[in-house]
Structure formats: structure tokens, C-alpha cells
């Protein structure tokens, strides 16, 4: 899978402006008496394919084009089948998280322009870490970087912040995800269930004794976990080809300030 984002080792954090394109909206009269609102047609915009709104259940060449565009930007890892299925819907939600717009599973007609004019990823440049995971808990996104290139942008659900009774601790605790700098230090394959809590997780990658990245059946568009970083099970399978023990993991709410790469010496000592 290719991605358009390359993080140069000597660059600073990316803050690219969003280009604005004006599209004209024409309200057409409803064609049937049962229609509650007039239909909306988006006039063509020069340089863009037809601006067609898409929703789960839609099929055809426009959906194929959407899947290919989402794949090329790193949001979609599913089959290119022309079917607006669950995996496609979740990729659209990931795009909305990335853009910090309302998180829906529907691809608005103007989303074609947003996707084509995608801004920079707004993650730190770590010149000394070509391979790493960045987790932005504000946008609820997980970035996988290999060789300074973003190879995948995954939707995630981290700690909800709610209070719950912990069977293991025998008291009420707060569902929080630890923030800071970690590394993947252990893993489990397939589904595994905790003998104390009964919770079952998939393809677990631990970055502390009690917290990790894992596949889960329910990964909403908002923080909902007990503290771990949830991803969809199909994304967890995809991660197996890119994660490794010892890989750095950075978790943050706001963009970290990372020291730039030191300048190269003007001469080398003998």
C-alpha cells in the first residue's frame, strides 16, 4: 500500500494549510410528493471527478474510485470491490477524524475535494526514529510510520475517562490511556481472554504491563476503552506486517515539540 505522506528526516512538523474550493449548490425541486426535502446536486468543479455523495450499501464505479483514493492516502486497507461496506465506512470516519470534521460514515459530495486537497498529517517529525507508532488521542488516530513514511492511518478508540469497578484491583478506577513515550515489548496472537476480567482482545501488542494496542469488536469513533488502544480486527491483522517488538510508541493529546535534527558538522575530526 502506498501513501502520499513522507516525513523527511530533517523536516519540521507539518502544518499545511487547507486549500479552499468554492462549489455551487443547486436546489432542485422534489420529484415526488413523498420527498421531505428537495434533492441537492453539486455542480461539477473543474479538475475533479463528479462530486457524488456515497453511503453504506452503495455500489459501483464511484465506490471503487473512493476506495482507491482512501487506500492511496493510507485510510483504507480493505478489498477494492466497489461495495460501500463496513470497512469502507470506517475508512471514511477515519478521514473525518483526520480532517477534524463531523465524524460520519457517509462520504459527502464535497469530501471528494477534501480528500484530494488533504492537509499534512500534523504528527511530529522524529528524525532519529524512522519506524514508530504515533497515537493522537484527540483525533483518535493511530499512525504507523516505517522508514519515515506513513504507511497507514487507523481509527482507534482509547480510554473513555469514565470510572468503572476494576475486578483486578477491587476498587473503582478511571479508564485512561497512558500518554508518553513507550515501545512495544510483548505480544499475543489471535484472541486471548483475561482470566480475571473475562475481557477478550485480538492480536495484542503490549507497550506497558497492562496497556497495549489490540483488535476489538467495538471500535466507536470516540474514546470508549478501559485504557488500551482499540483497533478494528481487520486492521489488527494488517498491523502484523508493520509492527515489531522494540518499536517506539508515542501517545499524545497535543502535537509534541520534538527537537530538530542537529546540524551536520562542517568538518570531520581526524
C-alpha positions as CSV (number, residue, x, y, z in Angstrom):
1,X,0.0,0.0,0.0
2,X,1.3,3.4,-0.9
3,X,0.7,6.6,1.0
4,X,1.2,10.2,-0.1
5,X,2.8,11.3,3.2
6,X,6.6,11.2,3.5
7,X,8.2,12.6,6.7
8,X,11.6,13.9,5.8
9,X,14.2,13.2,8.5
10,X,15.3,16.9,8.5
11,X,11.9,18.5,8.3
12,X,9.8,20.1,11.0
13,X,6.3,19.2,12.0
14,X,3.9,19.6,9.1
15,X,1.2,22.3,9.3
16,X,0.0,22.6,5.7
17,X,-2.9,25.0,5.1
18,X,-6.2,23.7,3.7
19,X,-7.0,24.9,0.2
20,X,-10.5,26.2,-0.2
21,X,-12.6,25.5,-3.3
22,X,-16.0,27.0,-3.9
23,X,-18.6,24.7,-5.2
24,X,-22.0,25.8,-6.3
25,X,-25.1,24.0,-4.8
26,X,-28.3,24.0,-6.8
27,X,-31.6,23.0,-5.1
28,X,-33.8,21.1,-7.4
29,X,-37.5,20.6,-6.8
30,X,-38.6,17.3,-5.3
31,X,-39.8,14.9,-8.0
32,X,-42.3,13.1,-5.8
33,X,-44.9,14.2,-3.2
34,X,-43.3,11.9,-0.6
35,X,-40.0,13.6,-0.7
36,X,-39.5,15.6,2.5
37,X,-36.7,17.9,1.2
38,X,-35.5,19.0,-2.2
39,X,-32.7,16.9,-3.8
40,X,-29.2,18.5,-3.7
41,X,-27.0,18.4,-6.8
42,X,-23.4,19.6,-6.6
43,X,-22.3,21.4,-9.8
44,X,-19.0,19.9,-11.3
45,X,-15.8,21.5,-10.1
46,X,-13.0,21.9,-12.7
47,X,-10.2,19.4,-12.1
48,X,-12.4,17.0,-10.0
49,X,-14.4,13.9,-10.9
50,X,-18.1,14.0,-10.4
51,X,-18.9,15.0,-6.8
52,X,-21.2,12.2,-5.8
53,X,-22.3,11.6,-2.2
54,X,-21.9,7.9,-1.1
55,X,-23.3,5.9,1.7
56,X,-23.1,2.4,3.1
57,X,-24.8,0.0,0.8
58,X,-23.9,1.9,-2.4
59,X,-22.1,0.0,-5.1
60,X,-20.5,0.8,-8.4
61,X,-17.5,2.6,-10.1
62,X,-17.8,5.7,-7.8
63,X,-17.3,3.5,-4.7
64,X,-14.4,1.8,-6.4
65,X,-12.9,5.2,-7.0
66,X,-13.5,6.2,-3.4
67,X,-11.8,3.0,-2.1
68,X,-8.8,3.6,-4.3
69,X,-8.5,7.2,-3.2
70,X,-8.8,6.3,0.5
71,X,-6.2,3.5,0.1
72,X,-3.7,5.8,-1.6
73,X,-4.0,8.2,1.3
74,X,-3.5,5.5,3.9
75,X,-7.0,5.3,5.3
76,X,-8.3,2.1,3.7
77,X,-6.8,-1.4,3.8
78,X,-9.8,-3.5,2.5
79,X,-10.6,-5.0,-0.8
80,X,-11.3,-2.8,-3.8
81,X,-14.7,-4.3,-4.6
82,X,-16.9,-1.3,-5.4
83,X,-19.1,-2.0,-2.4
84,X,-19.6,0.6,0.3
85,X,-19.3,-1.9,3.1
86,X,-18.4,-1.6,6.8
87,X,-14.6,-1.3,6.2
88,X,-15.2,1.5,3.7
89,X,-17.5,3.3,6.2
90,X,-14.8,3.1,8.9
91,X,-12.2,4.5,6.5
92,X,-14.5,7.4,5.8
93,X,-14.9,8.0,9.5
94,X,-11.1,7.9,9.8
95,X,-10.8,10.6,7.1
96,X,-13.3,12.8,9.0
97,X,-11.2,12.3,12.2
98,X,-8.1,13.3,10.3
99,X,-9.8,16.5,9.0
100,X,-11.5,17.2,12.4
101,X,-14.9,17.5,10.8
102,X,-18.1,15.8,12.0
103,X,-17.4,12.0,12.2
104,X,-20.0,10.3,10.0
105,X,-19.9,7.1,7.9
106,X,-21.3,8.9,4.9
107,X,-19.0,10.3,2.2
108,X,-20.3,13.8,1.4
109,X,-20.1,15.1,-2.1
110,X,-17.6,17.8,-1.0
111,X,-15.5,15.1,0.7
112,X,-14.0,14.4,-2.8
113,X,-12.4,17.9,-2.6
114,X,-11.3,17.5,1.0
115,X,-9.7,14.1,0.2
116,X,-7.9,15.5,-3.0
117,X,-6.6,18.6,-1.1
118,X,-5.7,16.7,2.1
119,X,-3.6,18.7,4.5
120,X,-0.5,17.5,6.2
121,X,-0.8,14.8,8.9
122,X,0.1,17.0,11.9
123,X,2.4,14.5,13.6
124,X,5.9,15.2,15.0
125,X,8.9,14.6,12.9
126,X,11.3,12.3,14.8
127,X,14.5,12.3,12.7
128,X,16.1,9.6,14.8
129,X,13.1,7.2,14.6
130,X,12.3,6.0,11.1
131,X,9.9,3.3,12.4
132,X,7.4,4.1,15.0
133,X,3.7,4.4,16.1
134,X,2.1,7.8,16.8
135,X,-1.3,7.8,18.6
136,X,-3.2,11.1,18.6
137,X,-5.8,10.6,21.3
138,X,-7.5,13.9,20.4
139,X,-8.3,12.9,16.9
140,X,-8.5,9.2,17.9
141,X,-6.0,8.2,15.2
142,X,-3.1,5.7,15.1
143,X,-0.3,6.4,12.6
144,X,2.1,3.7,11.5
145,X,5.4,5.0,10.2
146,X,8.1,2.9,8.5
147,X,11.3,4.4,7.1
148,X,9.9,7.9,7.8
149,X,6.8,7.2,5.7
150,X,3.2,6.9,6.9
151,X,2.1,3.5,5.7
152,X,-1.3,3.5,7.5
153,X,-3.7,5.8,9.3
154,X,-6.0,3.8,11.5
155,X,-9.1,4.7,13.5
156,X,-8.7,3.9,17.2
157,X,-10.7,4.2,20.4
158,X,-8.7,4.9,23.6
159,X,-9.6,5.3,27.3
160,X,-13.1,6.7,27.8
161,X,-12.2,8.6,31.0
162,X,-15.2,7.0,32.7
163,X,-15.0,5.5,36.2
164,X,-15.6,1.7,36.5
165,X,-15.1,-1.0,39.0
166,X,-11.9,-3.0,38.4
167,X,-12.2,-6.6,39.3
168,X,-8.4,-7.0,39.3
169,X,-7.9,-4.0,41.6
170,X,-11.0,-4.5,43.7
171,X,-11.9,-0.8,43.5
172,X,-13.2,1.9,41.2
173,X,-10.6,3.1,38.7
174,X,-10.6,5.6,35.8
175,X,-10.4,4.4,32.2
176,X,-7.4,6.3,31.0
177,X,-4.8,5.6,28.3
178,X,-1.2,6.4,29.5
179,X,0.4,9.2,27.5
180,X,4.1,9.4,26.8
181,X,6.9,7.5,25.1
182,X,6.9,3.7,25.1
183,X,7.9,0.8,23.0
184,X,6.2,-2.5,22.0
185,X,7.6,-5.1,24.4
186,X,5.4,-8.1,24.2
187,X,2.5,-9.6,22.1
188,X,-0.1,-12.2,21.9
189,X,-1.5,-13.9,18.8
190,X,-5.2,-14.2,17.9
191,X,-8.0,-14.0,20.5
192,X,-7.0,-14.1,24.2
193,X,-9.3,-13.7,27.2
194,X,-8.2,-12.4,30.6
195,X,-8.9,-15.0,33.3
196,X,-9.7,-12.3,35.9
197,X,-11.8,-9.8,34.0
198,X,-13.1,-12.0,31.2
199,X,-12.3,-9.4,28.6
200,X,-11.2,-10.8,25.2
201,X,-8.8,-9.0,22.9
202,X,-7.3,-9.8,19.5
203,X,-3.6,-9.7,18.4
204,X,-2.4,-7.8,21.5
205,X,0.7,-5.7,21.3
206,X,1.7,-4.5,24.8
207,X,3.6,-1.3,25.4
208,X,3.2,-1.4,29.2
209,X,2.4,-4.2,31.7
210,X,-1.4,-3.5,31.4
211,X,-1.9,-1.5,28.3
212,X,-1.4,-2.2,24.6
213,X,-2.8,-2.0,21.1
214,X,-5.3,-4.7,20.1
215,X,-8.1,-5.7,17.9
216,X,-11.6,-5.5,19.3
217,X,-15.2,-6.0,18.1
218,X,-16.4,-2.5,19.1
219,X,-14.3,0.5,17.9
220,X,-16.5,3.6,18.0
221,X,-15.5,7.0,16.7
222,X,-14.9,8.3,20.2
223,X,-12.9,7.2,23.3
224,X,-14.6,4.1,24.8
225,X,-11.9,1.7,26.0
226,X,-10.8,0.9,29.6
227,X,-7.3,2.3,28.6
228,X,-5.9,0.2,25.8
229,X,-5.8,1.4,22.2
230,X,-8.5,-0.4,20.3
231,X,-8.4,-1.0,16.5
232,X,-10.7,-3.0,14.2
233,X,-9.8,-6.7,14.0
234,X,-9.0,-6.4,10.2
235,X,-6.7,-3.5,11.0
236,X,-5.1,-5.6,13.7
237,X,-4.3,-8.3,11.1
238,X,-2.8,-5.6,8.8
239,X,-0.6,-4.4,11.7
240,X,1.2,-7.7,11.9
241,X,3.2,-6.8,8.8
242,X,4.4,-3.5,10.2
243,X,4.8,-3.7,14.0
244,X,7.7,-5.3,15.8
245,X,9.0,-5.8,19.3
246,X,11.0,-2.8,20.3
247,X,9.1,-0.4,18.0
248,X,8.6,3.0,19.6
249,X,5.1,4.1,20.5
250,X,4.3,7.8,21.3
251,X,0.9,8.7,22.7
252,X,-0.2,12.4,22.9
253,X,-3.2,14.8,23.1
254,X,-1.4,17.8,21.6
255,X,1.3,17.9,19.0
256,X,4.6,17.3,20.8
257,X,7.5,19.6,20.4
258,X,10.4,17.5,19.2
259,X,14.0,18.9,18.9
260,X,15.1,19.2,15.3
261,X,17.9,17.2,13.8
262,X,21.3,18.6,14.9
263,X,23.2,20.2,12.1
264,X,25.9,18.2,10.4
265,X,29.5,19.1,11.4
266,X,31.3,21.4,8.9
267,X,34.3,19.1,9.1
268,X,35.2,15.7,10.5
269,X,37.9,15.3,13.1
270,X,40.8,13.1,12.1
